[in-house]
Amino acid sequence: MGLSNRRAHPTSKPMKRAALILAMMMPLPATAHPHIFVDTGFEFIVNADNELTHVRVSWTYDDLYSLLLAEEFELDQDGDGALTPEEDRILSGFDMQWIKGYNGDLVILQNGQELSLSWPIEYTGTMEDGRVTTTHLRAVSERPLLTQAIEVKPFDATYYTAYEVTRPVTVTGTRDCIHQTALPDMDAALVQLQQELAQMDPNMDPEDAGFPPMGEKFASTVMLQCAAP
């Protein structure tokens, strides 16, 4: 259901066409409407040379989606909002069924170049206070030296899922790093999106018309930089 299917890019051309037409007809706040909301956090793992070797990603799903997951997997039968170890094992990896080419809704840039990330490993799943949280680990192929800053952007290009960096952001392996999170200018992003949509022909296929990738416009950006080793 839901997210695992989204990992397989279920958004069809007719759905995109409908979204394009509706976005052009509706008031500005309705031009983009995510269906799943995810509180996101990161652990950046750095070696002794201050190279980024791995990033651990945590996703905490909104209350409604967490409830749907609990119902689908028949979890939390006692209704206390927490899972048993066996239920954790059932939930672990449910959102790791990625299709080839899927980037995990995560882009890491250094000097404008996107870094290559491995397939997810060491994934976990649990529920606390009625909300599902999963984690997974990804290796960074280039092992960039963090004396030059990196930009980390979690986003779903289709904006079906909205990611917000509200969970902890930590660095493991060194104390000589600083990070900060820049929030998007939502009003400016909405105005820009509506301007782009207004220039399109709603009768055309959205991909042929250049349907704008909405998600990045609303993405938070984590900036990380470390001192020379």
C-alpha positions in Angstrom: 0.0 0.0 0.0 0.8 3.7 0.2 4.5 4.4 0.6 5.9 1.1 -0.6 3.9 1.5 -3.8 5.1 5.1 -4.0 8.6 3.8 -3.9 7.7 2.1 -7.2 6.6 5.4 -8.6 2.9 4.7 -9.0 2.0 8.3 -10.1 0.6 7.6 -13.6 0.4 10.1 -16.5 -3.4 10.5 -16.1 -2.9 11.3 -12.4 -0.2 13.9 -13.3 -2.5 15.4 -16.0 -5.3 15.7 -13.5 -2.9 17.2 -10.9 -1.8 19.7 -13.5 -5.3 20.7 -14.5 -6.5 21.0 -10.9 -3.4 23.0 -9.9 -4.1 25.5 -12.6 -7.7 25.9 -11.5 -7.3 25.9 -7.7 -6.2 28.7 -5.4 -2.5 29.0 -4.7 -2.3 26.9 -1.5 -3.8 23.9 -3.3 -1.2 23.8 -6.1 0.7 21.2 -4.2 -0.8 18.8 -1.7 1.3 16.0 -0.1 -0.5 12.9 1.2 2.1 11.6 3.6 4.1 13.7 6.1 7.5 12.6 7.4 9.6 14.0 10.2 13.2 13.4 9.1 16.5 13.1 10.9 20.1 12.3 9.9 23.2 10.8 11.5 26.3 11.6 9.4 29.1 9.1 10.0 32.6 10.6 9.5 36.0 8.9 9.6 39.2 10.1 11.1 40.1 12.0 7.9 36.7 13.9 8.1 35.4 12.0 5.1 31.7 11.3 5.0 31.3 7.5 4.8 27.7 6.9 5.7 24.4 8.6 6.4 21.7 7.1 8.6 18.2 8.4 7.8 15.3 8.3 10.2 11.7 8.8 9.0 8.8 9.3 11.4 5.4 9.1 9.7 2.4 11.2 10.5 -0.3 9.9 12.8 -2.8 9.0 10.1 -0.3 7.0 7.9 1.0 5.3 11.1 -2.5 4.2 11.9 -3.0 2.8 8.4 0.3 0.9 8.7 -0.7 -0.5 12.1 -4.0 -1.7 10.6 -2.4 -3.2 7.5 0.2 -5.1 9.4 -2.2 -5.8 12.4 0.2 -4.2 14.8 -0.4 -2.7 18.3 -3.3 -4.9 19.1 -3.4 -3.6 22.7 -3.7 0.0 21.5 -0.9 1.3 23.7 0.9 3.0 20.8 4.0 0.8 21.2 5.2 -2.4 19.5 6.5 -5.7 20.8 9.9 -6.9 19.5 8.2 -9.3 17.1 6.0 -6.5 15.8 9.2 -4.4 15.3 10.5 -7.2 13.1 7.3 -7.2 11.0 7.5 -3.5 10.5 11.2 -3.3 9.8 12.0 -2.8 6.1 8.4 -2.3 4.9 9.5 1.0 3.3 12.7 -0.4 1.9 11.1 -2.1 -1.2 12.8 0.3 -3.6 12.7 -0.1 -7.4 15.8 0.3 -9.5 16.7 4.0 -10.0 14.9 5.2 -6.9 17.1 7.6 -4.9 15.5 7.1 -1.5 14.0 10.7 -1.7 17.5 12.0 -0.7 20.0 14.1 -2.6 23.4 15.0 -1.2 25.4 17.6 -3.1 29.0 18.9 -2.9 30.1 21.7 -5.2 26.9 21.2 -7.1 27.6 17.6 -7.8 25.3 14.8 -6.6 27.0 12.1 -4.5 26.3 8.4 -5.1 24.5 6.6 -2.2 24.3 2.9 -1.7 21.1 0.7 -1.4 19.7 0.9 2.1 21.1 -1.5 4.8 20.6 -2.0 8.6 17.0 -0.9 8.5 14.8 -0.8 11.5 11.1 -0.1 12.3 9.2 0.6 15.4 6.3 2.7 16.8 6.3 5.1 19.7 3.4 7.2 20.9 1.4 5.9 17.9 3.8 7.0 15.2 5.9 4.7 13.1 9.6 5.4 12.8 12.0 3.6 10.5 15.7 4.0 10.0 18.2 2.9 7.3 21.9 3.3 6.5 23.4 4.3 3.2 27.1 4.4 2.3 28.5 7.4 0.4 30.6 6.1 -2.5 32.8 9.1 -3.0 33.6 9.6 0.7 33.7 13.4 0.3 36.1 15.4 2.4 33.9 17.6 4.6 36.3 20.5 4.7 34.1 21.5 1.7 30.4 21.8 2.7 27.7 19.4 1.6 24.0 20.1 1.1 21.5 17.4 2.1 18.0 17.6 0.7 15.3 15.1 1.6 12.4 15.4 -0.9 10.0 13.5 -3.1 10.1 15.1 -6.5 6.3 14.5 -7.0 5.5 15.9 -3.5 3.3 13.0 -2.8 5.3 12.8 0.4 6.5 15.9 2.3 9.7 15.6 4.4 10.5 18.1 7.2 13.8 17.9 9.1 12.5 18.0 12.6 14.2 15.0 14.1 17.8 15.2 15.4 20.7 15.8 13.1 24.0 14.4 14.5 27.6 13.8 13.4 29.4 10.6 14.6 33.2 10.2 14.4 34.3 13.7 15.0 33.5 16.8 17.0 34.9 19.3 14.5 31.8 19.7 12.3 29.0 22.2 12.2 25.6 21.8 10.6 22.5 23.9 10.1 19.1 23.4 8.5 17.6 25.9 6.1 13.8 25.8 5.8 12.2 26.5 2.4 10.3 29.7 1.7 6.9 28.1 1.2 5.2 31.2 -0.1 7.8 31.9 -2.7 7.9 28.2 -3.8 4.1 28.2 -4.2 4.1 31.4 -6.3 6.9 30.0 -8.5 5.1 26.7 -8.9 1.8 28.4 -9.9 3.6 30.6 -12.4 5.2 27.5 -14.0 1.9 25.7 -14.1 0.1 28.6 -15.6 2.4 28.5 -18.6 1.5 24.9 -19.5 -1.1 23.5 -21.8 -3.4 21.4 -19.6 -4.3 19.3 -22.7 -0.7 18.1 -23.1 0.9 15.1 -21.4 2.5 16.6 -18.2 5.9 15.0 -19.0 5.8 16.5 -22.5 4.7 19.8 -21.0 7.6 19.9 -18.6 5.6 19.2 -15.4 7.7 20.9 -12.7 9.3 18.7 -10.0 7.4 20.2 -7.0 9.1 18.4 -4.2 12.5 20.1 -4.4 10.9 23.5 -4.2 9.6 22.7 -0.7 12.7 20.9 0.5 14.6 21.7 3.7 18.4 21.7 3.3 20.9 20.5 5.8 24.3 22.0 5.4 27.3 20.2 6.9 31.0 21.2 7.1 33.9 19.9 9.1 37.3 21.4 10.0 40.5 20.1 8.4 41.7 16.9 10.2 
